[in-house]
Amino acid sequence: MQNKITLLEIKKYLKKKGFVIFKQVKKKNIEKNSFNSLSRTFISCLIIISAFIILPVVTDFFEKGVLASKNFENNSKNNFNKTLNNKNSKLDEDLNKTYLFEDILQFDQQSTDAVRLSASTIQELFKSTNYNLEDVRKNKLVKPISLTFLPEEMKQIENVKKRKNLFIKIILPLVIQENNFIKMDRKKLFSILNKSKNTKAQQKWLNSKFKQYGVVNNNLSTLKIRMDETPISMTIAQAAKETGWGTSRFAQEGNALFGQWTWSGEGIKPLGAEKDTKHKVMKFRVLQASVKAYQRNLNTHSSYRNFRNARAELRDEGKKLDSMVLSEYLDKYAETGKEYVKILQKIIKQNSLTDFDDAKLLPLSIELESLI
């Protein structure tokens, strides 16, 4: 007869074995708890490390972001490229006239204690500084002599060649200087376009240039087209034509080198003008302001949009600013139209003015500054 295992014996057996089972379960729980503790420690470390990594980024974002911005995102380069690639986009059409000549008028209103020098004194000044046009044509270097007025004796210089040479020597440094200012502005503009961010100072500078060039909607492509130089030979030719080589009443009384009209503010009324004539010729305190106003006029007025487009095409093709090409688009500068263009081109050719197109302005020395 087989031995039977009673329930009591089973209970006793389980009870006897229960201690061992309990110890095994406890060990497993300890191992499980140890694993959980290690996991929590690992995760906590990750959080702490991540915080140290992310915190500077977040701080930098708020320093440079909307709340405390020191930099502006520069989308100008992308917008500029998009505009150039969009053949249907409208460039250089709208014009805000509100601030066009504000900076020029401020410059012109600056007090000056300059006196009008006689023709003989100016000639002596040029001689003492070795400033002559033959050297300029050869070496392409111009003395930085910036005169405030034309001499009153321009009409009394009977020798036409001497009168022309004197006029060119007076005007040439002024034109180069203004072109240099525009060159620096263009360099700064392209520097801004090539950056991913603009500083507040750069944004402020851009806003001032948008005003000066009458650019609507902060269109950078339009600013690029308008902010450019005028060929030296063409500029001198126009000054010569408009002033009779420095002898006109407008040039003598108002430093008006380019016969620009105005319907408000100070100006000189043309002799023989009808009573109902409202326009006047703009007058300036200094010759430099006249050159500034002339360039601003060509670079913004709707009548010279074709001139600016032709200039931009020459730039895109990597060509120099050819006065014979660009002067073709100045037919609206005078009532005589195409005849006016022919006269300009004749002045350029007869006086070999293109020799000065690549001339550079020498730095102003202390010795030379004391003579002026």
BALOBA-1460 file (C-alpha; in Angstrom, 3 decimals):
// residues 372
<rec num="1" residu="m" x="0.000" y="0.000" z="0.000"/>
<rec num="2" residu="q" x="1.470" y="3.246" z="-1.084"/>
<rec num="3" residu="n" x="2.123" y="5.978" z="1.458"/>
<rec num="4" residu="k" x="-0.314" y="8.850" z="1.119"/>
<rec num="5" residu="i" x="0.837" y="12.467" z="1.534"/>
<rec num="6" residu="t" x="-1.639" y="14.264" z="3.651"/>
<rec num="7" residu="l" x="-2.616" y="17.920" z="3.276"/>
<rec num="8" residu="l" x="-1.033" y="18.649" z="6.604"/>
<rec num="9" residu="e" x="2.260" y="17.233" z="5.428"/>
<rec num="10" residu="i" x="2.021" y="19.372" z="2.311"/>
<rec num="11" residu="k" x="1.402" y="22.480" z="4.413"/>
<rec num="12" residu="k" x="4.303" y="21.569" z="6.664"/>
<rec num="13" residu="y" x="6.465" y="21.062" z="3.626"/>
<rec num="14" residu="l" x="5.446" y="24.386" z="2.078"/>
<rec num="15" residu="k" x="5.933" y="26.101" z="5.366"/>
<rec num="16" residu="k" x="9.317" y="24.553" z="5.631"/>
<rec num="17" residu="k" x="10.186" y="25.590" z="2.113"/>
<rec num="18" residu="g" x="8.456" y="28.973" z="2.386"/>
<rec num="19" residu="f" x="11.400" y="30.624" z="3.997"/>
<rec num="20" residu="v" x="13.598" y="29.743" z="1.039"/>
<rec num="21" residu="i" x="10.982" y="30.927" z="-1.454"/>
<rec num="22" residu="f" x="10.500" y="34.149" z="0.482"/>
<rec num="23" residu="k" x="14.204" y="34.842" z="0.419"/>
<rec num="24" residu="q" x="14.342" y="34.304" z="-3.360"/>
<rec num="25" residu="v" x="11.437" y="36.657" z="-3.984"/>
<rec num="26" residu="k" x="12.976" y="39.293" z="-1.748"/>
<rec num="27" residu="k" x="16.257" y="38.981" z="-3.604"/>
<rec num="28" residu="k" x="14.502" y="39.461" z="-6.906"/>
<rec num="29" residu="n" x="12.682" y="42.490" z="-5.542"/>
<rec num="30" residu="i" x="15.959" y="43.942" z="-4.351"/>
<rec num="31" residu="e" x="17.481" y="43.389" z="-7.783"/>
<rec num="32" residu="k" x="14.431" y="44.969" z="-9.400"/>
<rec num="33" residu="n" x="14.521" y="47.908" z="-7.033"/>
<rec num="34" residu="s" x="18.235" y="48.343" z="-7.643"/>
<rec num="35" residu="f" x="17.646" y="48.439" z="-11.405"/>
<rec num="36" residu="n" x="14.880" y="51.008" z="-11.037"/>
<rec num="37" residu="s" x="17.081" y="53.162" z="-8.846"/>
<rec num="38" residu="l" x="19.924" y="52.985" z="-11.352"/>
<rec num="39" residu="s" x="17.553" y="53.936" z="-14.189"/>
<rec num="40" residu="r" x="16.234" y="56.902" z="-12.274"/>
<rec num="41" residu="t" x="19.766" y="58.040" z="-11.503"/>
<rec num="42" residu="f" x="20.768" y="57.724" z="-15.165"/>
<rec num="43" residu="i" x="17.717" y="59.665" z="-16.346"/>
<rec num="44" residu="s" x="18.322" y="62.364" z="-13.751"/>
<rec num="45" residu="c" x="21.902" y="62.753" z="-14.965"/>
<rec num="46" residu="l" x="20.685" y="63.089" z="-18.550"/>
<rec num="47" residu="i" x="18.231" y="65.802" z="-17.526"/>
<rec num="48" residu="i" x="20.905" y="67.732" z="-15.656"/>
<rec num="49" residu="i" x="23.413" y="67.464" z="-18.524"/>
<rec num="50" residu="s" x="20.751" y="68.474" z="-21.057"/>
<rec num="51" residu="a" x="19.829" y="71.457" z="-18.921"/>
<rec num="52" residu="f" x="23.428" y="72.683" z="-18.960"/>
<rec num="53" residu="i" x="23.524" y="72.290" z="-22.745"/>
<rec num="54" residu="i" x="20.113" y="73.786" z="-23.523"/>
<rec num="55" residu="l" x="20.137" y="76.640" z="-21.019"/>
<rec num="56" residu="p" x="22.836" y="78.737" z="-22.803"/>
<rec num="57" residu="v" x="21.054" y="78.232" z="-26.115"/>
<rec num="58" residu="v" x="17.750" y="79.391" z="-24.653"/>
<rec num="59" residu="t" x="19.449" y="82.348" z="-22.979"/>
<rec num="60" residu="d" x="21.187" y="83.294" z="-26.235"/>
<rec num="61" residu="f" x="17.876" y="83.059" z="-28.056"/>
<rec num="62" residu="f" x="16.198" y="85.500" z="-25.688"/>
<rec num="63" residu="e" x="19.181" y="87.840" z="-25.838"/>
<rec num="64" residu="k" x="19.117" y="87.863" z="-29.620"/>
<rec num="65" residu="g" x="15.441" y="87.260" z="-30.088"/>
<rec num="66" residu="v" x="12.403" y="89.431" z="-30.159"/>
<rec num="67" residu="l" x="12.452" y="90.520" z="-26.531"/>
<rec num="68" residu="a" x="16.033" y="91.758" z="-26.346"/>
<rec num="69" residu="s" x="17.148" y="91.898" z="-29.939"/>
<rec num="70" residu="k" x="20.652" y="93.073" z="-30.749"/>
<rec num="71" residu="n" x="20.598" y="91.587" z="-34.233"/>
<rec num="72" residu="f" x="18.060" y="91.425" z="-37.035"/>
<rec num="73" residu="e" x="17.571" y="88.429" z="-39.239"/>
<rec num="74" residu="n" x="18.858" y="89.495" z="-42.636"/>
<rec num="75" residu="n" x="16.467" y="88.252" z="-45.294"/>
<rec num="76" residu="s" x="17.698" y="91.002" z="-47.596"/>
<rec num="77" residu="k" x="20.082" y="88.777" z="-49.519"/>
<rec num="78" residu="n" x="17.379" y="86.185" z="-50.216"/>
<rec num="79" residu="n" x="14.876" y="88.891" z="-51.137"/>
<rec num="80" residu="f" x="17.480" y="90.563" z="-53.337"/>
<rec num="81" residu="n" x="18.221" y="87.344" z="-55.236"/>
<rec num="82" residu="k" x="14.513" y="86.576" z="-55.596"/>
<rec num="83" residu="t" x="13.865" y="90.035" z="-57.020"/>
<rec num="84" residu="l" x="16.686" y="89.746" z="-59.532"/>
<rec num="85" residu="n" x="15.430" y="86.351" z="-60.678"/>
<rec num="86" residu="n" x="11.860" y="87.605" z="-61.002"/>
<rec num="87" residu="k" x="11.683" y="89.258" z="-64.411"/>
<rec num="88" residu="n" x="8.156" y="90.473" z="-63.740"/>
<rec num="89" residu="s" x="9.070" y="92.370" z="-60.576"/>
<rec num="90" residu="k" x="8.928" y="96.157" z="-60.757"/>
<rec num="91" residu="l" x="12.200" y="97.883" z="-59.944"/>
<rec num="92" residu="d" x="13.048" y="101.565" z="-59.624"/>
<rec num="93" residu="e" x="9.515" y="102.774" z="-60.325"/>
<rec num="94" residu="d" x="7.986" y="104.299" z="-57.202"/>
<rec num="95" residu="l" x="9.589" y="107.299" z="-55.531"/>
<rec num="96" residu="n" x="9.142" y="108.789" z="-52.077"/>
<rec num="97" residu="k" x="10.154" y="112.444" z="-52.424"/>
<rec num="98" residu="t" x="9.751" y="113.340" z="-48.739"/>
<rec num="99" residu="y" x="13.410" y="113.056" z="-47.716"/>
<rec num="100" residu="l" x="15.190" y="113.110" z="-51.097"/>
<rec num="101" residu="f" x="17.373" y="116.176" z="-50.594"/>
<rec num="102" residu="e" x="17.138" y="116.523" z="-46.816"/>
<rec num="103" residu="d" x="20.724" y="115.399" z="-46.133"/>
<rec num="104" residu="i" x="22.051" y="117.581" z="-48.967"/>
<rec num="105" residu="l" x="20.265" y="120.681" z="-47.680"/>
<rec num="106" residu="q" x="21.633" y="119.990" z="-44.199"/>
<rec num="107" residu="f" x="25.118" y="119.689" z="-45.651"/>
<rec num="108" residu="d" x="24.679" y="122.917" z="-47.619"/>
<rec num="109" residu="q" x="23.394" y="124.838" z="-44.606"/>
<rec num="110" residu="q" x="26.481" y="124.120" z="-42.554"/>
<rec num="111" residu="s" x="28.230" y="127.372" z="-41.740"/>
<rec num="112" residu="t" x="31.349" y="128.102" z="-43.749"/>
<rec num="113" residu="d" x="33.917" y="130.823" z="-43.407"/>
<rec num="114" residu="a" x="35.302" y="130.244" z="-46.899"/>
<rec num="115" residu="v" x="36.003" y="133.243" z="-49.093"/>
<rec num="116" residu="r" x="35.812" y="133.511" z="-52.846"/>
<rec num="117" residu="l" x="39.308" y="133.270" z="-54.269"/>
<rec num="118" residu="s" x="40.309" y="135.137" z="-57.385"/>
<rec num="119" residu="a" x="41.252" y="133.270" z="-60.541"/>
<rec num="120" residu="s" x="44.900" y="134.300" z="-60.158"/>
<rec num="121" residu="t" x="45.002" y="133.035" z="-56.557"/>
<rec num="122" residu="i" x="43.487" y="129.705" z="-57.566"/>
<rec num="123" residu="q" x="45.958" y="129.348" z="-60.418"/>
<rec num="124" residu="e" x="48.808" y="130.047" z="-57.997"/>
<rec num="125" residu="l" x="47.413" y="127.447" z="-55.601"/>
<rec num="126" residu="f" x="47.284" y="124.852" z="-58.375"/>
<rec num="127" residu="k" x="50.812" y="125.739" z="-59.435"/>
<rec num="128" residu="s" x="52.231" y="125.510" z="-55.910"/>
<rec num="129" residu="t" x="50.705" y="122.057" z="-55.470"/>
<rec num="130" residu="n" x="51.768" y="120.829" z="-58.938"/>
<rec num="131" residu="y" x="48.148" y="120.270" z="-59.944"/>
<rec num="132" residu="n" x="47.869" y="120.250" z="-63.739"/>
<rec num="133" residu="l" x="45.650" y="118.313" z="-66.116"/>
<rec num="134" residu="e" x="48.451" y="116.855" z="-68.202"/>
<rec num="135" residu="d" x="49.779" y="114.994" z="-65.174"/>
<rec num="136" residu="v" x="46.255" y="113.864" z="-64.306"/>
<rec num="137" residu="r" x="45.704" y="112.476" z="-67.798"/>
<rec num="138" residu="k" x="48.973" y="110.572" z="-67.507"/>
<rec num="139" residu="n" x="49.073" y="109.463" z="-63.867"/>
<rec num="140" residu="k" x="45.306" y="109.473" z="-63.097"/>
<rec num="141" residu="l" x="45.912" y="111.200" z="-59.757"/>
<rec num="142" residu="v" x="44.059" y="114.353" z="-58.716"/>
<rec num="143" residu="k" x="44.981" y="116.832" z="-55.996"/>
<rec num="144" residu="p" x="42.214" y="116.938" z="-53.343"/>
<rec num="145" residu="i" x="41.618" y="120.688" z="-53.614"/>
<rec num="146" residu="s" x="37.978" y="121.347" z="-52.794"/>
<rec num="147" residu="l" x="36.980" y="124.923" z="-53.572"/>
<rec num="148" residu="t" x="33.764" y="126.493" z="-52.329"/>
<rec num="149" residu="f" x="33.146" y="128.986" z="-55.154"/>
<rec num="150" residu="l" x="34.039" y="129.598" z="-58.753"/>
<rec num="151" residu="p" x="36.173" y="132.704" z="-59.313"/>
<rec num="152" residu="e" x="34.269" y="135.796" z="-60.447"/>
<rec num="153" residu="e" x="36.746" y="136.386" z="-63.274"/>
<rec num="154" residu="m" x="35.784" y="133.315" z="-65.291"/>
<rec num="155" residu="k" x="34.314" y="135.512" z="-68.031"/>
<rec num="156" residu="q" x="37.430" y="137.684" z="-68.122"/>
<rec num="157" residu="i" x="39.666" y="134.728" z="-69.019"/>
<rec num="158" residu="e" x="39.765" y="135.300" z="-72.765"/>
<rec num="159" residu="n" x="41.860" y="132.259" z="-73.570"/>
<rec num="160" residu="v" x="39.220" y="129.541" z="-74.009"/>
<rec num="161" residu="k" x="41.613" y="126.687" z="-73.297"/>
<rec num="162" residu="k" x="42.802" y="128.288" z="-70.045"/>
<rec num="163" residu="r" x="39.222" y="128.936" z="-68.954"/>
<rec num="164" residu="k" x="38.219" y="125.341" z="-69.660"/>
<rec num="165" residu="n" x="41.280" y="123.946" z="-67.884"/>
<rec num="166" residu="l" x="40.599" y="126.068" z="-64.825"/>
<rec num="167" residu="f" x="36.952" y="124.990" z="-64.733"/>
<rec num="168" residu="i" x="37.854" y="121.289" z="-65.058"/>
<rec num="169" residu="k" x="40.502" y="121.508" z="-62.328"/>
<rec num="170" residu="i" x="37.971" y="123.063" z="-59.960"/>
<rec num="171" residu="i" x="35.140" y="120.611" z="-60.723"/>
<rec num="172" residu="l" x="37.136" y="117.370" z="-61.066"/>
<rec num="173" residu="p" x="38.005" y="116.841" z="-57.352"/>
<rec num="174" residu="l" x="34.402" y="117.571" z="-56.344"/>
<rec num="175" residu="v" x="33.003" y="114.947" z="-58.712"/>
<rec num="176" residu="i" x="35.528" y="112.286" z="-57.709"/>
<rec num="177" residu="q" x="34.867" y="112.938" z="-54.038"/>
<rec num="178" residu="e" x="31.116" y="112.429" z="-54.441"/>
<rec num="179" residu="n" x="31.685" y="109.255" z="-56.432"/>
<rec num="180" residu="n" x="33.947" y="108.039" z="-53.625"/>
<rec num="181" residu="f" x="31.154" y="108.555" z="-51.102"/>
<rec num="182" residu="i" x="28.804" y="106.497" z="-53.271"/>
<rec num="183" residu="k" x="31.456" y="103.801" z="-53.735"/>
<rec num="184" residu="m" x="31.772" y="103.447" z="-49.968"/>
<rec num="185" residu="d" x="27.997" y="103.257" z="-49.611"/>
<rec num="186" residu="r" x="27.755" y="100.555" z="-52.283"/>
<rec num="187" residu="k" x="30.523" y="98.579" z="-50.609"/>
<rec num="188" residu="k" x="28.666" y="98.768" z="-47.307"/>
<rec num="189" residu="l" x="25.392" y="97.782" z="-48.981"/>
<rec num="190" residu="f" x="26.901" y="94.649" z="-50.522"/>
<rec num="191" residu="s" x="28.578" y="93.801" z="-47.222"/>
<rec num="192" residu="i" x="25.169" y="93.863" z="-45.549"/>
<rec num="193" residu="l" x="23.620" y="91.768" z="-48.316"/>
<rec num="194" residu="n" x="26.280" y="89.096" z="-47.851"/>
<rec num="195" residu="k" x="25.595" y="88.664" z="-44.130"/>
<rec num="196" residu="s" x="22.996" y="86.430" z="-42.520"/>
<rec num="197" residu="k" x="22.218" y="89.012" z="-39.830"/>
<rec num="198" residu="n" x="22.096" y="92.791" z="-39.647"/>
<rec num="199" residu="t" x="23.006" y="94.779" z="-36.564"/>
<rec num="200" residu="k" x="20.814" y="97.625" z="-35.371"/>
<rec num="201" residu="a" x="23.395" y="100.073" z="-36.683"/>
<rec num="202" residu="q" x="23.286" y="98.463" z="-40.143"/>
<rec num="203" residu="q" x="19.488" y="98.500" z="-40.158"/>
<rec num="204" residu="k" x="19.522" y="102.174" z="-39.179"/>
<rec num="205" residu="w" x="21.989" y="102.923" z="-41.977"/>
<rec num="206" residu="l" x="19.799" y="101.095" z="-44.516"/>
<rec num="207" residu="n" x="16.735" y="103.053" z="-43.423"/>
<rec num="208" residu="s" x="18.610" y="106.329" z="-43.914"/>
<rec num="209" residu="k" x="19.625" y="105.291" z="-47.441"/>
<rec num="210" residu="f" x="16.071" y="104.245" z="-48.304"/>
<rec num="211" residu="k" x="15.022" y="107.801" z="-47.388"/>
<rec num="212" residu="q" x="17.864" y="109.497" z="-49.263"/>
<rec num="213" residu="y" x="17.128" y="107.596" z="-52.470"/>
<rec num="214" residu="g" x="13.340" y="107.682" z="-52.116"/>
<rec num="215" residu="v" x="13.068" y="103.891" z="-52.050"/>
<rec num="216" residu="v" x="9.551" y="102.608" z="-51.378"/>
<rec num="217" residu="n" x="8.894" y="99.450" z="-49.313"/>
<rec num="218" residu="n" x="12.590" y="99.124" z="-48.427"/>
<rec num="219" residu="n" x="13.304" y="97.516" z="-51.793"/>
<rec num="220" residu="l" x="17.008" y="96.628" z="-51.747"/>
<rec num="221" residu="s" x="17.169" y="95.931" z="-55.469"/>
<rec num="222" residu="t" x="15.919" y="99.439" z="-56.207"/>
<rec num="223" residu="l" x="18.441" y="100.870" z="-53.760"/>
<rec num="224" residu="k" x="21.242" y="99.003" z="-55.545"/>
<rec num="225" residu="i" x="20.178" y="100.476" z="-58.898"/>
<rec num="226" residu="r" x="19.888" y="104.032" z="-57.604"/>
<rec num="227" residu="m" x="22.938" y="104.104" z="-55.356"/>
<rec num="228" residu="d" x="25.637" y="104.319" z="-58.009"/>
<rec num="229" residu="e" x="28.177" y="106.708" z="-59.502"/>
<rec num="230" residu="t" x="27.922" y="109.079" z="-62.438"/>
<rec num="231" residu="p" x="30.717" y="108.954" z="-65.052"/>
<rec num="232" residu="i" x="33.211" y="111.734" z="-64.386"/>
<rec num="233" residu="s" x="33.487" y="112.813" z="-68.027"/>
<rec num="234" residu="m" x="29.705" y="113.009" z="-68.425"/>
<rec num="235" residu="t" x="29.331" y="114.984" z="-65.196"/>
<rec num="236" residu="i" x="31.971" y="117.541" z="-66.194"/>
<rec num="237" residu="a" x="30.411" y="117.868" z="-69.653"/>
<rec num="238" residu="q" x="27.004" y="118.617" z="-68.166"/>
<rec num="239" residu="a" x="28.462" y="121.168" z="-65.749"/>
<rec num="240" residu="a" x="30.287" y="122.823" z="-68.648"/>
<rec num="241" residu="k" x="27.137" y="122.900" z="-70.788"/>
<rec num="242" residu="e" x="24.839" y="124.180" z="-68.017"/>
<rec num="243" residu="t" x="27.215" y="126.947" z="-66.824"/>
<rec num="244" residu="g" x="29.041" y="127.964" z="-70.021"/>
<rec num="245" residu="w" x="32.266" y="126.672" z="-68.460"/>
<rec num="246" residu="g" x="31.576" y="128.459" z="-65.186"/>
<rec num="247" residu="t" x="30.483" y="131.833" z="-66.551"/>
<rec num="248" residu="s" x="26.676" y="131.687" z="-66.092"/>
<rec num="249" residu="r" x="24.799" y="133.835" z="-63.574"/>
<rec num="250" residu="f" x="23.420" y="130.699" z="-61.894"/>
<rec num="251" residu="a" x="26.936" y="129.353" z="-61.328"/>
<rec num="252" residu="q" x="28.353" y="132.669" z="-60.149"/>
<rec num="253" residu="e" x="25.493" y="133.711" z="-57.860"/>
<rec num="254" residu="g" x="24.199" y="130.377" z="-56.665"/>
<rec num="255" residu="n" x="26.943" y="127.757" z="-57.165"/>
<rec num="256" residu="a" x="24.467" y="126.039" z="-59.495"/>
<rec num="257" residu="l" x="26.547" y="123.845" z="-61.767"/>
<rec num="258" residu="f" x="23.776" y="121.774" z="-63.335"/>
<rec num="259" residu="g" x="20.782" y="124.095" z="-63.757"/>
<rec num="260" residu="q" x="18.435" y="122.047" z="-61.583"/>
<rec num="261" residu="w" x="14.955" y="123.466" z="-61.194"/>
<rec num="262" residu="t" x="13.026" y="123.919" z="-57.974"/>
<rec num="263" residu="w" x="9.409" y="124.891" z="-57.254"/>
<rec num="264" residu="s" x="9.958" y="125.575" z="-53.579"/>
<rec num="265" residu="g" x="12.667" y="126.982" z="-51.374"/>
<rec num="266" residu="e" x="15.514" y="129.220" z="-52.395"/>
<rec num="267" residu="g" x="16.392" y="129.612" z="-56.025"/>
<rec num="268" residu="i" x="17.318" y="132.031" z="-58.782"/>
<rec num="269" residu="k" x="14.623" y="133.100" z="-61.207"/>
<rec num="270" residu="p" x="15.774" y="132.993" z="-64.839"/>
<rec num="271" residu="l" x="16.053" y="136.362" z="-66.572"/>
<rec num="272" residu="g" x="13.314" y="137.020" z="-69.082"/>
<rec num="273" residu="a" x="11.059" y="134.387" z="-67.524"/>
<rec num="274" residu="e" x="7.320" y="135.011" z="-67.839"/>
<rec num="275" residu="k" x="5.466" y="136.363" z="-64.807"/>
<rec num="276" residu="d" x="3.522" y="133.152" z="-64.255"/>
<rec num="277" residu="t" x="6.728" y="131.097" z="-64.278"/>
<rec num="278" residu="k" x="6.933" y="129.325" z="-60.923"/>
<rec num="279" residu="h" x="10.157" y="127.395" z="-61.235"/>
<rec num="280" residu="k" x="13.562" y="128.681" z="-60.197"/>
<rec num="281" residu="v" x="17.091" y="127.366" z="-60.541"/>
<rec num="282" residu="m" x="18.345" y="125.777" z="-57.321"/>
<rec num="283" residu="k" x="21.056" y="127.734" z="-55.528"/>
<rec num="284" residu="f" x="23.650" y="126.420" z="-53.101"/>
<rec num="285" residu="r" x="26.107" y="127.857" z="-50.612"/>
<rec num="286" residu="v" x="28.930" y="125.611" z="-51.779"/>
<rec num="287" residu="l" x="29.828" y="123.919" z="-55.055"/>
<rec num="288" residu="q" x="29.994" y="120.489" z="-53.415"/>
<rec num="289" residu="a" x="26.293" y="120.607" z="-52.552"/>
<rec num="290" residu="s" x="25.478" y="121.259" z="-56.206"/>
<rec num="291" residu="v" x="27.325" y="118.098" z="-57.249"/>
<rec num="292" residu="k" x="25.536" y="116.105" z="-54.537"/>
<rec num="293" residu="a" x="22.133" y="117.366" z="-55.679"/>
<rec num="294" residu="y" x="22.935" y="116.613" z="-59.329"/>
<rec num="295" residu="q" x="23.855" y="113.006" z="-58.584"/>
<rec num="296" residu="r" x="20.790" y="112.538" z="-56.367"/>
<rec num="297" residu="n" x="18.639" y="113.906" z="-59.178"/>
<rec num="298" residu="l" x="20.017" y="111.480" z="-61.779"/>
<rec num="299" residu="n" x="19.800" y="108.607" z="-59.297"/>
<rec num="300" residu="t" x="16.166" y="109.109" z="-58.331"/>
<rec num="301" residu="h" x="14.103" y="111.131" z="-60.837"/>
<rec num="302" residu="s" x="11.740" y="109.128" z="-63.040"/>
<rec num="303" residu="s" x="13.036" y="110.941" z="-66.155"/>
<rec num="304" residu="y" x="16.385" y="109.180" z="-65.784"/>
<rec num="305" residu="r" x="15.158" y="105.642" z="-65.092"/>
<rec num="306" residu="n" x="16.476" y="104.469" z="-68.461"/>
<rec num="307" residu="f" x="19.843" y="105.978" z="-67.611"/>
<rec num="308" residu="r" x="19.941" y="103.983" z="-64.366"/>
<rec num="309" residu="n" x="18.839" y="100.781" z="-66.080"/>
<rec num="310" residu="a" x="21.566" y="101.144" z="-68.705"/>
<rec num="311" residu="r" x="24.110" y="101.772" z="-65.960"/>
<rec num="312" residu="a" x="22.935" y="98.667" z="-64.072"/>
<rec num="313" residu="e" x="23.330" y="96.582" z="-67.233"/>
<rec num="314" residu="l" x="26.909" y="97.790" z="-67.636"/>
<rec num="315" residu="r" x="27.545" y="96.791" z="-64.030"/>
<rec num="316" residu="d" x="26.041" y="93.334" z="-64.525"/>
<rec num="317" residu="e" x="28.209" y="92.823" z="-67.609"/>
<rec num="318" residu="g" x="31.339" y="93.855" z="-65.706"/>
<rec num="319" residu="k" x="31.914" y="96.874" z="-67.947"/>
<rec num="320" residu="k" x="33.048" y="100.380" z="-66.992"/>
<rec num="321" residu="l" x="30.543" y="103.226" z="-66.881"/>
<rec num="322" residu="d" x="30.826" y="104.562" z="-70.425"/>
<rec num="323" residu="s" x="29.779" y="108.218" z="-70.636"/>
<rec num="324" residu="m" x="29.161" y="107.995" z="-74.380"/>
<rec num="325" residu="v" x="26.710" y="105.157" z="-73.813"/>
<rec num="326" residu="l" x="25.006" y="106.557" z="-70.729"/>
<rec num="327" residu="s" x="24.676" y="110.109" z="-72.033"/>
<rec num="328" residu="e" x="22.282" y="108.740" z="-74.684"/>
<rec num="329" residu="y" x="19.693" y="108.460" z="-71.914"/>
<rec num="330" residu="l" x="19.861" y="112.132" z="-70.845"/>
<rec num="331" residu="d" x="17.592" y="113.409" z="-73.599"/>
<rec num="332" residu="k" x="15.014" y="114.426" z="-70.962"/>
<rec num="333" residu="y" x="17.482" y="116.615" z="-69.070"/>
<rec num="334" residu="a" x="16.778" y="119.548" z="-71.393"/>
<rec num="335" residu="e" x="13.966" y="120.626" z="-73.682"/>
<rec num="336" residu="t" x="16.221" y="120.158" z="-76.717"/>
<rec num="337" residu="g" x="16.172" y="116.379" z="-76.182"/>
<rec num="338" residu="k" x="18.492" y="114.453" z="-78.491"/>
<rec num="339" residu="e" x="20.211" y="117.651" z="-79.540"/>
<rec num="340" residu="y" x="21.252" y="118.109" z="-75.919"/>
<rec num="341" residu="v" x="22.779" y="114.623" z="-75.948"/>
<rec num="342" residu="k" x="24.770" y="115.421" z="-79.086"/>
<rec num="343" residu="i" x="26.174" y="118.576" z="-77.477"/>
<rec num="344" residu="l" x="27.242" y="116.632" z="-74.364"/>
<rec num="345" residu="q" x="28.986" y="113.981" z="-76.423"/>
<rec num="346" residu="k" x="30.706" y="116.666" z="-78.483"/>
<rec num="347" residu="i" x="32.022" y="118.334" z="-75.312"/>
<rec num="348" residu="i" x="33.295" y="114.978" z="-74.047"/>
<rec num="349" residu="k" x="35.121" y="114.193" z="-77.280"/>
<rec num="350" residu="q" x="36.555" y="117.640" z="-78.027"/>
<rec num="351" residu="n" x="37.988" y="118.007" z="-74.526"/>
<rec num="352" residu="s" x="39.072" y="114.357" z="-74.089"/>
<rec num="353" residu="l" x="37.138" y="114.202" z="-70.841"/>
<rec num="354" residu="t" x="37.133" y="110.402" z="-70.764"/>
<rec num="355" residu="d" x="40.789" y="110.657" z="-69.714"/>
<rec num="356" residu="f" x="39.468" y="111.520" z="-66.261"/>
<rec num="357" residu="d" x="36.988" y="108.650" z="-65.883"/>
<rec num="358" residu="d" x="39.430" y="106.453" z="-63.974"/>
<rec num="359" residu="a" x="41.192" y="109.256" z="-62.079"/>
<rec num="360" residu="k" x="41.709" y="108.872" z="-58.328"/>
<rec num="361" residu="l" x="41.733" y="111.474" z="-55.584"/>
<rec num="362" residu="l" x="44.948" y="111.760" z="-53.597"/>
<rec num="363" residu="p" x="44.704" y="111.854" z="-49.778"/>
<rec num="364" residu="l" x="44.521" y="115.331" z="-48.303"/>
<rec num="365" residu="s" x="47.811" y="116.226" z="-46.651"/>
<rec num="366" residu="i" x="48.167" y="118.653" z="-43.727"/>
<rec num="367" residu="e" x="50.294" y="120.944" z="-45.871"/>
<rec num="368" residu="l" x="47.735" y="121.046" z="-48.667"/>
<rec num="369" residu="e" x="44.851" y="121.525" z="-46.237"/>
<rec num="370" residu="s" x="46.541" y="124.626" z="-44.839"/>
<rec num="371" residu="l" x="46.703" y="126.138" z="-48.332"/>
<rec num="372" residu="i" x="43.011" y="125.754" z="-49.102"/>
